[in-house]
Amino acid sequence: MSGPQAIWPSTETSAARLSEAEVLASAGGAADVRLDEGDERTVTLAFTFPYRPQPGDRLLVWLQEADGYAVGVLSGAGQARLD
């Protein structure tokens, strides 16, 4: 085992990227979103705070191949609540 390739997987075929997305629906720990380029997919909510997205909210999503995670709220009308 030598060099960074032995420690980190290659990203040549699975480049990760950030994208803005509009919430279409959300339930539990996931949201259906439409990416700016028009594709629709389901992403896992990965916020560091309790937030329930609402349709029309704009999220920052991290994408890599089939995986997607909502990592931030750019604008929204959802609820953030600490109990």
Buried (B, 14 or more C-beta within 10 A) or exposed (E): EEEEEEEEEEEEEEEEEEBBBBBBEBEEEBBBBBBEEEEEBBBBBEBEEEBBBBEEBBBBBBBEEEEBBBBBBEEBEBEEEEE
